Amino acid sequence: MKTLLTLTTAVVATPAFAASGPFLSFSNTNFIVLLGFLVFIGVLVYAKVPALLGGLLDKRAEGISTELKEARALHEEAKTILASYERKQREVQELADAIVAQAKVDADAAAAKAKEDLKTSVERRLASAQDQIASAQAAAVRDVRNTAVTVAIGAAQDVIAKQMTATDANKLIDEAIVDVADKLH
């Protein structure tokens, strides 16, 4: 049917009908061209070129249809992957927010602990400083007493030495010897 339609169109649309003179003579170039064209068309139809062209076009249409189906499948797969990545991104964002919140809580707790540790350390240092001050004060009092005792002994020696006679000194020495002898035995 397609070949008949093609052949009819070729015959009707030729410029052979516009030529002058007898059309069906071999001296008319238009008739010769028409015959050559019809023979060419006949050879193409005999060689089944229109069927081959139709088959090639059908194959091409099937290939395009297959590519479209693959493209649709890839598009759906890409949508699925995109949705998966968006879901993972939301999960990661939620996890990051939770980590940041926990870090803030940990930082606050660490700051409070550091503040408490600093307070304890200051208290310990103050207590240590107070102990050192008390110890230094006691040492100073001891030094002052020792110095006062030394000065008092020195003054007493001077006073006793000035007021004591040789006989009184000998008498004190004898009494001291007796006291030492009593205490040692």
Secondary structure in CASP SS format (residue, H / E / C, confidence):
PFRMAT SS
TARGET T0000
AUTHOR 0000-0000-0000
METHOD secondary structure of the structure
MODEL  1
M C 1.00
K H 1.00
T H 1.00
L H 1.00
L H 1.00
T H 1.00
L H 1.00
T H 1.00
T H 1.00
A H 1.00
V H 1.00
V H 1.00
A C 1.00
T C 1.00
P H 1.00
A H 1.00
F H 1.00
A H 1.00
A C 1.00
S C 1.00
G C 1.00
P C 1.00
F C 1.00
L C 1.00
S C 1.00
F C 1.00
S C 1.00
N C 1.00
T H 1.00
N H 1.00
F H 1.00
I H 1.00
V H 1.00
L H 1.00
L H 1.00
G H 1.00
F H 1.00
L H 1.00
V H 1.00
F H 1.00
I H 1.00
G H 1.00
V H 1.00
L H 1.00
V H 1.00
Y H 1.00
A C 1.00
K C 1.00
V H 1.00
P H 1.00
A H 1.00
L H 1.00
L H 1.00
G H 1.00
G H 1.00
L H 1.00
L H 1.00
D H 1.00
K H 1.00
R H 1.00
A H 1.00
E H 1.00
G H 1.00
I H 1.00
S H 1.00
T H 1.00
E H 1.00
L H 1.00
K H 1.00
E H 1.00
A H 1.00
R H 1.00
A H 1.00
L H 1.00
H H 1.00
E H 1.00
E H 1.00
A H 1.00
K H 1.00
T H 1.00
I H 1.00
L H 1.00
A H 1.00
S H 1.00
Y H 1.00
E H 1.00
R H 1.00
K H 1.00
Q H 1.00
R H 1.00
E H 1.00
V H 1.00
Q H 1.00
E H 1.00
L H 1.00
A H 1.00
D H 1.00
A H 1.00
I H 1.00
V H 1.00
A H 1.00
Q H 1.00
A H 1.00
K H 1.00
V H 1.00
D H 1.00
A H 1.00
D H 1.00
A H 1.00
A H 1.00
A H 1.00
A H 1.00
K H 1.00
A H 1.00
K H 1.00
E H 1.00
D H 1.00
L H 1.00
K H 1.00
T H 1.00
S H 1.00
V H 1.00
E H 1.00
R H 1.00
R H 1.00
L H 1.00
A H 1.00
S H 1.00
A H 1.00
Q H 1.00
D H 1.00
Q H 1.00
I H 1.00
A H 1.00
S H 1.00
A H 1.00
Q H 1.00
A H 1.00
A H 1.00
A H 1.00
V H 1.00
R H 1.00
D H 1.00
V H 1.00
R H 1.00
N H 1.00
T H 1.00
A H 1.00
V H 1.00
T H 1.00
V H 1.00
A H 1.00
I H 1.00
G H 1.00
A H 1.00
A H 1.00
Q H 1.00
D H 1.00
V H 1.00
I H 1.00
A H 1.00
K H 1.00
Q H 1.00
M C 1.00
T C 1.00
A H 1.00
T H 1.00
D H 1.00
A H 1.00
N H 1.00
K H 1.00
L H 1.00
I H 1.00
D H 1.00
E H 1.00
A H 1.00
I H 1.00
V H 1.00
D H 1.00
V H 1.00
A H 1.00
D H 1.00
K H 1.00
L H 1.00
H C 1.00
END
